């Protein structure tokens, strides 16, 4: 909250009144109350998401990372479930065929397996609830240690009533989506399988991929706020999986006629391609998350490079400006230019006042703005259209988003209400502004000599090393009419938030890695089951253990190498 003293006092009185009137507060949303108060004064109320972007960007990045981690974790778990279900089908098809021979109907078998599946789901939910509450409590204790002033209490009831139903719904949707195709394949086992083995059905695995993708989409739509991110990730994974499957299938087709120890895999290219695709997808998702974690941490560390301004000077009288510049140069403190600052309000465009509805909705029009004039733009400003240099008196540069909001174009004439009267200026360029920087930034920058520089004051920012804090005291005392704002505490808070986020991201990466390990184990178990009967048959024909061991090593090595190479390419594309 920021504004003039009389406005802040007015808000304090309003706040106390709202606290006393609980019923009125309950009936009127906080957003509506804040909007009504903003319309009555020049005070601007901001929530956490609208606050200092430098403070909120790490949290916003973490939110995106969490949503992506959710999608990848669910997908990894789904792959593990699908592979395990396929293995279960292969192990129980003979049993189902025998039951069909003695008269068991599909409905009876389905009821039995649904009951078993429900029992498994219930046990998984109970275990997941205990583990989830334990992890939630552990994360909370970690945050309390890193942020001692955080006022949060652990509540198991709130967790049970909040995240638990969502977790149960997620587990049920994912389990059914990835298991039901295998279960239906199991039900369709013909009785003749008792005396004759049949070729594995690729169609059931394709159905598994379709239903699994559908369950993932349902989960993402329910839980993910960023639907664009969800659509992009799922779409990319579907397209890449299709391309990967076709590529692997084509390579195996080419190798079919080659007499290698890999012939067992080459003989069934469709089945092998699906297995390699699943394994490569699991490995690539782990790689993607690891790369994103590293990139995220690097970006957070770059949020506060060495020398980030930690002092702001505001309200510097024009006659003190040369002396302050001399002090900054004498002490060797890195600083931004000192900009003249005049308070003014935008009132008209092309001699036409702005519409009343636009004035109410636009914070730029509702309040006074800091206006400046200079032939040098702040460092992070980039001209996107128009003349790069403010050549003529009476011209102005406008921030691009503000221009879009207010319908301002190059060549428009803007009118500003200043203490000394109306100032008119022609728009000559639009520019982007890096609001996250700890440097002065402006919506409107005029050409030099357009305004009376002595009518206002100067503002700027500079960096004071920790060892020079003692010198800063004497500088502040020398310029007693100027406001110095120390933002070093804010910078320390940002660093502390980043440290907390690093710990959270690390824990999430470990959990996702565990999911990836489950995928790897499920895939290896499926591969081993398929080779046990073949190895037993080869042993009966006199093959030595060493030869079989070499053959198995080559097969697993082929699968692993192929999946590893593909996963690296896959992760790079994602």
Secondary structure as UniProt FT lines:
FT   HELIX           5..20
FT   HELIX           22..27
FT   HELIX           30..40
FT   HELIX           48..50
FT   HELIX           53..101
FT   TURN            102..103
FT   HELIX           106..146
FT   TURN            148..149
FT   HELIX           156..161
FT   HELIX           163..187
FT   HELIX           191..194
FT   HELIX           202..223
FT   HELIX           227..255
FT   TURN            256..257
FT   TURN            261..262
FT   HELIX           263..266
FT   TURN            267..268
FT   HELIX           269..302
FT   TURN            303..304
FT   TURN            306..307
FT   STRAND          311..316
FT   HELIX           318..320
FT   HELIX           321..331
FT   STRAND          339..349
FT   TURN            350..351
FT   STRAND          352..353
FT   HELIX           356..361
FT   HELIX           363..366
FT   STRAND          369..373
FT   TURN            379..380
FT   STRAND          382..386
FT   TURN            393..394
FT   STRAND          395..399
FT   HELIX           400..406
FT   TURN            410..411
FT   STRAND          413..418
FT   TURN            419..420
FT   STRAND          421..432
FT   TURN            435..436
FT   STRAND          444..446
FT   TURN            448..449
FT   HELIX           453..455
FT   STRAND          457..462
FT   HELIX           466..468
FT   HELIX           469..478
FT   TURN            479..481
FT   STRAND          483..486
FT   HELIX           488..540
FT   TURN            541..542
FT   HELIX           545..573
//
